[in-house]
């Protein structure tokens, strides 16, 4: 399950032996405040007491989330509604009517009997193990002997060694039992203290809607860029070619040398227009990427960068076209930023296949300080990745190094 791993036996055991105490503390405190708050509500002092009770419930739940994350290796997202501003009554009503608050209260109440059961189970398991291992050390001083059937009498250190061996053999089972109890408790905590399935679906729908909106904005910005580049570049060149050829045509009979010069100028403009169109097409989708894949396309890209680039690409079989394009432009924009702004002398590019899709990671030894600013190149990368539900993360402390990491999902 996402966000859950098998807990460590020692950490799980410590948690299972202490959660009864924490459960009693938080539940008792929350229950007393809630009862007193309702009892004094008509006197006018109950509202702040109930407000305090709701905050105690959430504080206890937040503490449990932290404990469960550390001890049981289970991440539990906070399930609460967004905070509201306003008078105390409005804030209290907002918390009081939030189903997550009452699930927190139910968890703290359930923690008392469940904690007692878990405490007893752990003590019982390890007590049996410890008792069996300790038999050889006290049986010689006991005023009695243990007779098993008619063939085994346990009355000395050496005769009790098989019993200790049984205790040692039970240690893996006790460890397994402790870890299993911790894993079961982690699932219970995640179900009660985390968002419900409906909440998760709502969050996912909101994220997808945001991703689609960013993708549409990125596509619109790309369209405007292409139109601008065509209008300001190739289109002006072609207009100049047409005008030059028209002037040359009018001078062909009266001034052949001038006409030849104008034709030569038009020819140069035509070649520049072809180059600009080629560069524009490469910016939309490089032909080498479509023909030979990411490895060749990124190798050609890295060769044009004026710093040392260490490249590692392993994405066989080829991912979908949209993922390839997003990976290519992520690396391209990252290397451009490194060249322009980072003062780096070396960059490392890693593109590899992972279980969920393609991972792109670009690292440099520059000065750091890169940010995902709105309207910036890195924000454009995040928007491009969002069109395929990808995520771009930038870690760039002052002084470096800078790591740009893009996770681009796809089905292999």
C-alpha positions in Angstrom: 0.0 0.0 0.0 1.2 3.5 -0.8 2.9 5.2 2.1 3.2 2.0 4.1 6.3 -0.2 4.8 6.9 -3.2 7.0 7.9 -1.7 10.4 11.1 -2.4 12.3 10.4 -4.9 15.1 12.2 -2.9 17.8 10.5 0.3 16.9 7.1 -1.4 16.6 7.6 -3.1 19.9 8.4 0.2 21.7 5.3 1.8 20.1 3.0 -1.1 21.0 4.2 -1.0 24.6 3.7 2.8 25.0 0.6 3.6 23.0 -1.7 2.5 25.8 -0.3 5.2 28.0 -0.5 7.9 25.3 -4.0 6.7 24.4 -5.2 7.0 28.0 -3.6 10.5 28.3 -5.1 12.0 25.1 -8.5 10.3 25.4 -9.0 11.2 29.0 -8.0 14.8 28.4 -10.2 15.2 25.3 -13.2 13.5 27.0 -13.0 15.6 30.2 -12.8 18.8 28.2 -15.6 17.8 25.9 -17.9 16.8 28.8 -17.1 20.0 30.8 -17.6 22.1 27.6 -21.0 20.7 26.9 -22.0 20.9 30.6 -21.0 24.6 30.8 -22.1 25.6 27.3 -25.2 27.4 28.6 -23.1 29.4 31.1 -21.1 31.0 28.2 -17.8 29.4 29.1 -18.4 26.1 27.4 -17.5 27.3 23.9 -13.8 28.1 24.5 -13.6 24.8 26.5 -15.1 22.9 23.5 -12.7 24.8 21.2 -9.8 23.6 23.4 -11.2 20.0 23.4 -11.3 20.0 19.6 -7.7 21.2 19.5 -6.6 18.6 22.0 -8.2 15.9 19.8 -6.4 17.2 16.8 -3.1 17.5 18.7 -3.4 14.0 19.9 -4.2 12.7 16.4 -1.2 14.7 14.9 1.1 13.3 17.6 -0.1 9.8 16.7 0.5 10.4 13.0 4.0 11.4 13.8 4.6 8.4 16.0 3.1 6.0 13.5 5.2 7.5 10.7 8.4 7.1 12.7 7.8 3.8 14.6 5.5 1.9 12.1 6.7 3.4 8.8 3.2 4.5 7.8 2.7 7.9 6.3 -0.7 9.4 7.1 -1.7 12.6 5.3 -3.8 15.1 7.2 -7.5 14.8 6.3 -8.8 18.1 7.6 -10.8 20.7 5.8 -9.1 24.0 5.0 -9.1 26.5 7.9 -11.6 29.3 7.9 -11.3 32.8 9.3 -13.9 34.4 11.5 -15.1 34.5 15.0 -14.5 31.7 17.5 -18.0 30.2 17.1 -17.5 29.9 13.3 -14.1 28.2 13.8 -15.4 25.9 16.4 -18.4 24.9 14.2 -16.0 24.3 11.3 -13.9 21.9 13.4 -16.9 20.4 15.2 -18.7 19.5 11.9 -15.5 18.2 10.2 -15.9 14.3 10.1 -12.1 14.0 10.4 -12.3 15.5 13.9 -14.7 12.8 15.1 -12.6 10.1 13.4 -9.7 11.4 15.4 -11.8 11.3 18.6 -12.9 7.7 17.8 -9.3 6.7 17.2 -8.1 8.1 20.6 -11.0 6.3 22.3 -10.2 3.0 20.4 -6.5 3.4 21.3 -7.3 2.5 24.9 -8.7 -1.0 24.5 -6.6 -1.7 21.4 -3.5 -0.5 23.2 -4.2 -2.7 26.1 -4.6 -5.7 23.8 -1.4 -4.9 21.9 0.5 -4.3 25.2 -0.7 -7.7 26.5 0.2 -9.5 23.3 3.7 -8.1 23.1 4.4 -8.8 26.8 3.0 -12.4 26.4 5.1 -13.2 23.3 8.3 -12.0 24.7 7.7 -13.3 28.2 7.4 -16.8 26.8 10.6 -16.4 24.9 12.4 -14.9 27.9 11.1 -17.5 30.3 12.2 -20.4 28.1 15.7 -19.0 27.6 16.0 -18.4 31.3 15.1 -21.9 32.4 18.7 -23.3 32.5 19.8 -20.5 34.8 17.3 -21.1 37.6 16.2 -24.7 37.3 19.3 -25.9 39.3 18.2 -23.8 42.3 14.6 -24.8 42.1 13.2 -27.1 44.9 11.5 -29.2 42.2 12.2 -30.9 38.9 10.2 -30.8 35.7 9.4 -34.2 34.2 8.4 -34.4 30.6 6.9 -37.8 30.0 9.1 -40.6 31.3 12.3 -39.8 29.3 13.2 -36.2 30.1 13.7 -34.7 33.5 14.7 -31.1 33.6 16.6 -30.5 36.9 20.0 -29.0 35.8 21.6 -26.5 33.6 22.5 -29.0 30.9 19.2 -30.8 30.9 17.4 -27.5 30.4 19.4 -26.4 27.4 16.9 -27.8 24.9 14.3 -25.6 26.6 16.5 -22.6 26.0 17.0 -23.7 22.4 13.2 -23.7 22.0 13.1 -20.2 23.3 15.8 -19.0 20.9 13.9 -20.7 18.1 10.8 -18.7 19.0 12.6 -15.3 18.7 12.0 -15.0 14.9 8.3 -15.8 15.5 8.1 -13.1 18.2 9.8 -10.6 15.9 7.4 -11.5 13.1 4.4 -11.2 15.5 5.6 -7.8 16.8 6.1 -6.5 13.2 2.7 -7.9 12.1 1.0 -6.2 15.1 2.7 -3.0 14.2 1.6 -3.3 10.5 -2.0 -4.0 11.5 -2.0 -1.0 13.8 -0.5 1.2 11.1 -3.4 0.2 8.7 -5.9 1.0 11.4 -4.3 4.4 12.1 -4.2 5.2 8.4 -7.9 4.3 7.9 -9.0 6.4 10.9 -6.5 9.3 11.0 -6.1 9.7 7.2 -8.4 11.0 4.5 -11.2 8.8 3.4 -11.5 7.3 -0.1 -13.9 10.1 -1.1 -11.4 12.7 0.2 -8.6 11.1 -1.7 -10.7 11.0 -4.9 -11.6 14.7 -4.5 -8.0 15.6 -3.9 -6.9 13.6 -7.0 -9.7 15.2 -9.1 -8.5 18.6 -8.0 -4.9 17.8 -8.8 -5.8 16.4 -12.2 -8.0 19.5 -12.9 -5.1 21.7 -12.0 -2.7 19.7 -14.1 -5.0 19.9 -17.1 -5.4 23.7 -16.7 -1.6 24.1 -16.5 -1.2 21.8 -19.5 -3.7 24.0 -21.5 -1.9 27.1 -20.4 1.5 25.6 -21.4 0.1 24.5 -24.8 -1.3 28.0 -25.4 2.0 29.6 -24.4 3.8 27.3 -26.8 1.4 28.2 -29.6 1.9 31.9 -29.0 5.7 31.4 -29.0 5.5 29.6 -32.3 3.4 32.3 -33.9 5.7 35.0 -32.6 8.8 33.2 -33.9 7.2 32.7 -37.3 6.0 36.3 -37.4 9.2 37.9 -36.2 11.7 35.5 -37.9 10.9 33.3 -40.9 8.0 35.3 -42.1 10.0 38.5 -42.2 12.8 36.7 -43.9 10.5 35.4 -46.6 8.9 38.8 -47.1 12.4 40.2 -47.6 13.2 37.5 -50.1 10.0 38.3 -52.0 10.8 42.0 -52.0 14.4 41.4 -53.1 13.4 39.2 -55.9 10.8 41.8 -57.1 13.4 44.5 -57.1 15.8 42.2 -58.9 13.2 41.4 -61.5 12.6 45.1 -62.2 16.3 45.7 -62.6 17.1 42.7 -64.7 17.2 44.5 -68.0 18.4 47.9 -66.9 21.0 47.0 -64.3 22.0 43.3 -64.5 24.8 43.7 -61.9 22.4 45.3 -59.4 19.9 42.6 -60.0 22.5 39.9 -59.4 23.4 41.5 -56.1 19.7 41.6 -55.0 19.3 37.9 -56.0 22.4 37.0 -53.9 20.9 38.9 -51.0 17.6 37.2 -51.4 19.3 33.9 -51.6 21.1 34.6 -48.2 17.8 35.6 -46.7 16.2 32.4 -48.0 18.9 30.3 -46.3 18.4 32.1 -43.0 14.7 31.6 -43.2 15.3 27.8 -43.8 17.6 27.7 -40.8 15.0 29.5 -38.6 12.3 27.2 -39.7 14.5 24.2 -39.0 15.3 25.5 -35.5 11.6 26.2 -34.9 10.7 22.6 -35.9 13.5 21.3 -33.6 11.9 23.3 -30.8 8.5 21.7 -31.5 9.8 18.1 -31.8 13.3 17.2 -32.9 13.5 14.8 -35.8 16.4 12.8 -34.1 14.1 12.2 -31.1 11.4 10.7 -33.3 13.9 8.7 -35.4 16.4 7.4 -32.9 15.0 8.0 -29.4 16.0 9.7 -26.3 19.6 8.4 -26.1 20.6 9.9 -29.4 18.6 13.1 -29.1 20.0 13.8 -25.6 23.5 13.0 -26.7 23.2 15.6 -29.6 21.8 18.0 -27.1 24.6 17.5 -24.6 27.2 17.9 -27.3 26.0 21.5 -28.0 26.4 22.5 -24.3 29.6 24.4 -23.5 30.2 22.6 -20.2 31.1 19.0 -19.4 27.9 16.8 -19.4 27.9 13.2 -18.1 24.9 11.5 -19.7 23.2 8.2 -18.7 20.0 7.1 -20.5 18.3 3.7 -20.0 14.6 3.7 -21.0 14.3 0.6 -23.1 11.7 -0.1 -24.4 10.9 3.4 -25.7 8.3 5.3 -23.7 5.3 7.0 -25.4 6.0 10.0 -27.6 4.6 12.5 -25.1 6.9 11.2 -22.3 9.9 11.2 -24.6 9.2 14.8 -25.6 8.7 15.9 -22.0 11.9 14.2 -20.9 13.9 15.8 -23.8 12.7 19.3 -23.2 13.2 18.9 -19.4 16.8 18.1 -20.0 17.1 20.8 -22.7 15.7 23.6 -20.5 17.7 22.4 -17.5 21.0 22.5 -19.4 20.1 25.9 -20.8 19.5 27.3 -17.3 22.7 25.8 -16.1 24.7 27.3 -18.9 23.1 30.8 -18.5 22.7 31.2 -14.8 24.5 28.7 -12.6 28.2 29.3 -13.4 28.6 25.5 -13.3 31.4 23.6 -14.9 29.9 20.2 -14.9 26.4 18.6 -15.2 25.1 15.1 -14.8 22.0 13.9 -16.6 20.3 10.7 -15.6 17.2 9.4 -17.5 16.1 6.0 -16.5 13.1 3.7 -16.5 11.3 3.3 -13.1 8.3 1.3 -12.1 5.9 4.3 -12.5 7.4 5.7 -15.7 10.5 7.7 -16.6 12.7 9.5 -14.1 14.8 12.5 -15.3 17.4 14.0 -13.0 19.8 16.8 -13.9 22.4 17.8 -11.4 25.1 20.6 -11.7 27.9 21.9 -9.5 26.9 25.5 -9.8 26.0 28.3 -7.4 22.4 27.1 -6.7 19.5 29.4 -6.0 17.2 28.1 -8.8 13.5 28.4 -8.2 10.2 27.5 -9.8 9.1 31.1 -10.4 5.9 31.8 -12.2 6.6 32.6 -15.8 10.2 31.2 -15.6 11.7 28.4 -17.6 11.6 25.9 -14.7 7.9 26.7 -14.2 7.4 26.0 -17.9 9.0 22.6 -17.4 6.6 21.9 -14.5 3.7 23.0 -16.7 4.8 20.8 -19.6 5.2 17.8 -17.2 1.7 18.5 -15.8 0.2 17.8 -19.3 1.0 14.1 -18.7 0.4 14.2 -14.9 4.2 14.5 -14.3 5.9 16.3 -11.4 9.0 18.5 -11.5 10.9 19.2 -8.2 13.8 21.6 -7.9 16.3 21.4 -5.0 18.8 24.2 -5.2 20.2 25.5 -1.9 22.4 28.6 -2.0 25.9 27.5 -3.0 24.6 24.4 -4.8 24.4 21.8 -6.0 21.2 22.1 -8.0 19.1 19.0 -8.6 16.1 19.1 -11.1 14.1 16.0 -10.8 11.1 15.1 -13.1 8.9 12.1 -12.6 7.0 11.4 -15.9 4.4 8.6 -15.5 3.7 6.1 -18.2 2.6 2.4 -18.4 5.3 0.0 -19.6 
